[in-house]
Amino acid sequence: MTVMASTPTVRKVSVPKTWDTRMWQFMRWSGVLLIPLAWGHILIKDVVIGVHDIDLEYVRREWATWYSFWRIYDAALLAFAFAHGMNGLRHVANDFIHNENTKRVVSWAILILWLVISVIGATAIVGGVSK
Amino acid sequence: MKIHLKIKRFNPEKDSKPWWGEYEVDVEPTDRVLDALHQVKWFQDGTFNLRRSCAHGVCGSDAVRINGQNKLACKVLMQDVVKKDGDTITVEPILGLKVIKDLIVDMEPFFAHYRSVMPFFVNDEPAPADGRERLQSIVDRERYDQGTKCILCAACTTSCPSFWSNDEYVGPASIVQAHRFIFDSRDRAAAERLEVLNQQMGVWRCRTAFNCTNACPREIPITQLIGEVKQALATGEIK
C-alpha cells in the first residue's frame, strides 16, 4: 500500500525550458568552472609570474608551449568568466530597470558588448602573438 | 526597565515624508515588542497605527522591522533586543510595500503574487472509492511539510533585496506556497505552477541572499525550498 512507502514519490514534469532556465544552469556550471580557471589564472599570473613580468613575449612563449594548452585555458576563461559576468550584469540591470523597453535595449546592449569583446579576445587567442 | 522606542511614523494625509516618533516605555524583559507598541498606542499616542490580530505568532499580521531585521512584533522578547535601561529599539514598517500609515503597509501586491502561483489543491481525478481522503505515505507528507508552516506574514518577501529592487518579483513567500503544492504527491497542477515560476520574475530572480531564511519567524528553510523548485525546473523531476 502506498501509505507505507519509505521514499518520496518521484514525478516527471514537463515545463519548457526558458532562456532564464538555461542561463541559470550556465551560471551554475560556469561558476564551478571558474573556481579552477580564475584561481589558476590569479595564482600563475599574479603570484608565480607577477604582473610586471608579463609582456607580449611572455604571452607568445606561453601560447607556444604545451600544445596550445594555455590558449585553450585562456579561451575557456574568456568564454566562461566574461559571459558569467555579463549575464550577472544583465540580472543587476533588470533588477533596477522597470521600463520594459529600456530593459530590452540594455539587455541587447549587454549582449552586443559581450559579443564584440569576446570576438576581439577570441581573435587574439586564435591569431596568437606575432614575433 | 525603561526603554527608548523609536517608531517610524508616516501619515500620507499629513506628512510629506516619514519621521521618527520617540517614546519612553516601561517594559519587563519578558514583554514582547508588541506590548511596547501597545503601550504607545493605548497610553501615549492614539494616532499611532499598527496591524496585529492574534498577537501570538500565528496570524502573521504584525511583521515589522525591529532594529533593522524583519520580525513578528508579537514573538520578539525585550530581553532579546535590549540589554539595559535606556537602550533603544527601532521599529519600522516592512520594506518594499507601500506604507498606508505608520507600521501598516499595503499587502495587496504581496497577495497578488501569492494568488499567481495557484495556492490551492488541484486534482480532478475521481475521489477514492471509499469516498474518504486521498491517502499518501508519511514521507510524501513530510516532503512538503516545511511549506505548510508559512503564515503569509511577508517577513521573507520584504527582506529580499531582489524584491526591494523590483516588486514584480513573485517573492519567496509565493515560491514557498507553490512548493507546498508542487511537492504534494496528490496534487496535479505542478506543471502550471512551475510555468508561472519559470520566468525572469519567478524563481530565477532569487539570488540566494538567504535574507528570507533569516527573516522567517516560522524557521522555514526558504532558500532551500526555492532551490528545490529551481532544481525541479532544471531537471524536470519532482522528487
Interface residues (C-beta under 8 A of the other chain):
Chain A: T2 V3 M4 A5 S6 T7 P8 T9 V10 R11 K12 V13 S14 V15 P16 K17 T18 D20 T21 M23 W24 Q25 H91 N94 D95 F96 H98
Chain B: L135 Q136 S137 I138 V139 D140 E142 R143 S162 S165 N166 E168 S185 A190 A191 L194 E195 N198 Q199 Q200 G202 W204 R205 R207 K230 A232 L233 A234 G236 E237 I238 K239
